[in-house]
Amino acid sequence: MENTDNRFDRKADGLSLLGNAATKYPDDYAPDVLETFENKHKENDYFVKFNCPEFTSLCPITGQPDFAAVTISYVPNIKMVESKSLKIYLYSFRNHGAFHEDCVNIIMKDLIKLMDPKYIEVWGKFTPRGGISIDPYCNYGKPGTRWEKIAENRLANHDLYPEKVDNR
C-alpha cells in the first residue's frame, strides 16, 4: 500500500540530503549543497540558532588549519535552511582557504541568498594562532523592515560584555 501522508516525505519538501545514508562530503567550498524548506510559522518572528563548535578552514597564506565555534542565528522569512545541508556546507570549508573574517561573511551572504531571512548574524570564535584569537561577527537586517534597525543596533552593541577568554 502506498503512503499518501507526505508530512514526513523529504522529497515532497525538496530535500535530498536529510535521511540520505549515501551523503557525499565535498572537497572544497560548496554553497550548492544548501537546501531549504518552508517556514510553517511565517506569522511569527522567532530566532533559529545553530551552534557549530567544530568549524574548520585553512589559512589562505600558510595552509594551516583554523578551528572555530561558529554560531548562526536568524529570523526566518519564507524559507529555512535544512540542518544537514548546513552541516555539509560548513564542512566544505575544511579544505578552503579563507581568512576568518571572510568565512563568517561568506557564510552569512550565502544564507541570505538562499533564504532571504528577516535577520541573520554569524559569529566565529576562532582558536588562537600566534597568540591571538579572532572573533569576527557580521549581521544583516532585511532593508526597509524593522529588522534593518535591529541589525544596526545589534552591531553597535555587539560585544559590550565580552567573555573572559582563558580556555582557547
Backbone hydrogen bonds in HBPLUS format (Angstrom, degrees):
<---DONOR---> <-ACCEPTOR-->    atom                        ^
c    i                          cat <-CA-CA->   ^        H-A-AA   ^      H-
h    n   atom  resd res      DA  || num        DHA   H-A  angle D-A-AA Bond
n    s   type  num  typ     dist DA aas  dist angle  dist       angle   num
A0009-ASP N   A0006-ASN O   3.25 MM   3  4.74 171.6  2.26 101.6 102.0     1
A0012-ALA N   A0009-ASP O   3.07 MM   3  5.34 126.5  2.37 102.6 116.0     2
A0013-ASP N   A0010-ARG O   3.17 MM   3  5.19 131.9  2.41  94.5 107.1     3
A0015-LEU N   A0010-ARG O   2.86 MM   5  5.12 160.3  1.90 155.9 149.2     4
A0014-GLY N   A0011-LYS O   3.01 MM   3  4.84 158.0  2.06  99.9 106.6     5
A0020-ASN N   A0017-LEU O   2.96 MM   3  5.18 163.1  1.99 131.3 131.1     6
A0033-VAL N   A0030-ALA O   3.32 MM   3  6.07 173.4  2.32 120.4 122.0     7
A0034-LEU N   A0031-PRO O   3.24 MM   3  5.90 165.2  2.26 118.2 122.3     8
A0082-GLU N   A0035-GLU O   2.89 MM  47  5.62 168.3  1.90 147.3 146.7     9
A0037-PHE N   A0080-MET O   2.92 MM  43  5.41 143.1  2.06 142.5 153.5    10
A0080-MET N   A0037-PHE O   2.83 MM  43  5.41 150.2  1.92 158.1 167.6    11
A0039-ASN N   A0078-ILE O   2.82 MM  39  5.36 167.0  1.84 149.0 145.8    12
A0044-ASN N   A0041-HIS O   2.97 MM   3  5.63 164.2  1.99 121.9 127.1    13
A0048-VAL N   A0074-TYR O   2.78 MM  26  5.37 147.3  1.89 151.5 162.6    14
A0074-TYR N   A0048-VAL O   2.88 MM  26  5.37 153.5  1.95 146.4 155.3    15
A0050-PHE N   A0072-ILE O   2.70 MM  22  5.07 164.2  1.73 155.4 161.1    16
A0072-ILE N   A0050-PHE O   2.91 MM  22  5.07 162.4  1.94 148.0 153.9    17
A0052-CYS N   A0070-VAL O   2.77 MM  18  4.99 157.8  1.81 157.1 162.9    18
A0070-VAL N   A0052-CYS O   2.88 MM  18  4.99 164.4  1.91 134.7 133.2    19
A0055-PHE N   A0068-ALA O   3.03 MM  13  5.12 132.2  2.26 162.6 161.0    20
A0068-ALA N   A0055-PHE O   2.92 MM  13  5.12 152.0  2.00 146.6 147.6    21
A0057-SER N   A0066-ASP O   3.04 MM   9  5.28 150.5  2.13 141.6 148.7    22
A0066-ASP N   A0057-SER O   2.77 MM   9  5.28 160.1  1.81 152.3 151.3    23
A0058-LEU N   A0096-HIS O   2.94 MM  38  5.65 160.3  1.98 153.9 147.4    24
A0098-ALA N   A0058-LEU O   3.00 MM  40  6.30 148.4  2.10 171.2 170.8    25
A0059-CYS N   A0064-GLN O   2.82 MM   5  5.37 164.6  1.84 157.3 162.2    26
A0063-GLY N   A0059-CYS O   2.89 MM   4  4.88 143.1  2.03 130.2 140.1    27
A0127-THR N   A0067-PHE O   2.86 MM  60  5.76 160.0  1.90 153.8 157.8    28
A0069-ALA N   A0125-LYS O   3.01 MM  56  5.17 153.3  2.08 128.7 134.1    29
A0125-LYS N   A0069-ALA O   2.87 MM  56  5.17 158.8  1.91 142.1 149.3    30
A0071-THR N   A0123-TRP O   2.85 MM  52  5.20 162.4  1.88 149.6 155.2    31
A0123-TRP N   A0071-THR O   2.91 MM  52  5.20 157.5  1.96 149.5 156.6    32
A0073-SER N   A0121-GLU O   2.99 MM  48  5.39 164.8  2.01 154.8 159.8    33
A0121-GLU N   A0073-SER O   2.83 MM  48  5.39 148.3  1.93 159.0 166.2    34
A0075-VAL N   A0119-TYR O   2.83 MM  44  5.05 157.9  1.88 136.6 141.1    35
A0118-LYS N   A0075-VAL O   2.92 MM  43  5.47 145.5  2.05 163.4 172.1    36
A0086-LEU N   A0082-GLU O   3.07 MM   4  6.34 148.3  2.17 147.1 157.0    37
A0087-LYS N   A0083-SER O   2.90 MM   4  6.14 154.4  1.97 146.4 152.8    38
A0088-ILE N   A0084-LYS O   3.03 MM   4  6.32 160.2  2.07 150.7 154.7    39
A0089-TYR N   A0085-SER O   2.88 MM   4  6.03 155.5  1.94 144.3 151.9    40
A0090-LEU N   A0086-LEU O   2.85 MM   4  6.07 167.3  1.86 155.9 158.4    41
A0091-TYR N   A0087-LYS O   2.95 MM   4  6.13 150.1  2.04 141.6 150.6    42
A0092-SER N   A0088-ILE O   3.02 MM   4  6.27 133.7  2.24 137.9 149.8    43
A0092-SER N   A0089-TYR O   2.95 MM   3  5.10 129.4  2.21  97.9 112.0    44
A0093-PHE N   A0090-LEU O   3.19 MM   3  5.70 164.7  2.21 112.5 117.2    45
A0094-ARG N   A0091-TYR O   2.90 MM   3  5.52 165.6  1.92 123.2 128.1    46
A0096-HIS N   A0093-PHE O   2.91 MM   3  4.72 163.8  1.94 109.7 113.9    47
A0102-ASP N   A0099-PHE O   3.03 MM   3  5.16 117.8  2.43  99.3 114.9    48
A0103-CYS N   A0099-PHE O   2.97 MM   4  6.31 159.2  2.02 158.1 163.9    49
A0104-VAL N   A0100-HIS O   3.28 MM   4  6.69 164.3  2.31 159.1 158.8    50
A0105-ASN N   A0101-GLU O   3.24 MM   4  6.37 160.7  2.28 144.4 150.0    51
A0106-ILE N   A0102-ASP O   2.76 MM   4  5.85 161.1  1.80 160.7 166.0    52
A0107-ILE N   A0103-CYS O   2.96 MM   4  6.13 166.1  1.98 153.6 157.4    53
A0108-MET N   A0104-VAL O   3.03 MM   4  6.18 164.8  2.06 143.4 147.8    54
A0109-LYS N   A0105-ASN O   2.92 MM   4  6.07 169.1  1.93 150.5 153.7    55
A0110-ASP N   A0106-ILE O   2.89 MM   4  6.03 161.2  1.92 153.5 158.6    56
A0111-LEU N   A0107-ILE O   3.04 MM   4  6.24 156.9  2.09 150.3 156.4    57
A0112-ILE N   A0108-MET O   2.89 MM   4  6.15 149.5  1.98 151.0 160.2    58
A0113-LYS N   A0109-LYS O   2.98 MM   4  6.15 165.5  2.00 148.6 152.3    59
A0114-LEU N   A0110-ASP O   2.96 MM   4  6.11 149.5  2.06 140.2 149.0    60
A0115-MET N   A0111-LEU O   2.90 MM   4  5.89 170.5  1.91 148.9 151.2    61
A0116-ASP N   A0112-ILE O   2.81 MM   4  4.82 147.9  1.91 130.7 140.6    62
A0142-LYS N   A0118-LYS O   2.84 MM  24  5.10 170.4  1.85 152.8 150.6    63
A0120-ILE N   A0140-TYR O   2.99 MM  20  5.42 151.5  2.07 153.9 157.7    64
A0140-TYR N   A0120-ILE O   2.86 MM  20  5.42 141.3  2.01 160.7 165.2    65
A0122-VAL N   A0138-CYS O   2.90 MM  16  5.51 159.1  1.94 154.8 160.9    66
A0138-CYS N   A0122-VAL O   2.97 MM  16  5.51 155.6  2.03 154.6 162.5    67
A0124-GLY N   A0136-PRO O   2.91 MM  12  5.47 165.7  1.93 166.0 169.8    68
A0126-PHE N   A0134-ILE O   3.10 MM   8  5.49 161.9  2.13 150.4 151.8    69
A0129-ARG N   A0132-ILE O   3.21 MM   3  5.73 151.2  2.30 138.6 135.5    70
A0132-ILE N   A0129-ARG O   3.48 MM   3  5.73 169.3  2.49 107.1 110.1    71
A0145-THR N   A0142-LYS O   3.22 MM   3  5.88 142.7  2.37 143.3 142.5    72
A0148-GLU N   A0145-THR O   3.11 MM   3  5.67 154.8  2.18 113.2 119.5    73
A0150-ILE N   A0146-ARG O   3.10 MM   4  6.42 155.6  2.17 144.6 152.1    74
A0151-ALA N   A0147-TRP O   2.93 MM   4  6.00 153.4  2.00 140.0 146.2    75
A0152-GLU N   A0148-GLU O   3.16 MM   4  6.46 156.1  2.22 142.4 148.5    76
A0153-ASN N   A0149-LYS O   2.96 MM   4  6.22 162.2  1.99 152.7 157.0    77
A0154-ARG N   A0150-ILE O   2.84 MM   4  6.05 164.0  1.87 153.6 158.0    78
A0155-LEU N   A0151-ALA O   2.95 MM   4  6.06 157.3  2.01 148.9 154.9    79
A0156-ALA N   A0152-GLU O   2.99 MM   4  6.16 161.0  2.02 147.0 152.6    80
A0157-ASN N   A0153-ASN O   2.98 MM   4  6.12 143.9  2.11 145.4 154.9    81
A0158-HIS N   A0155-LEU O   3.32 MM   3  4.80 168.4  2.33 100.9 102.0    82
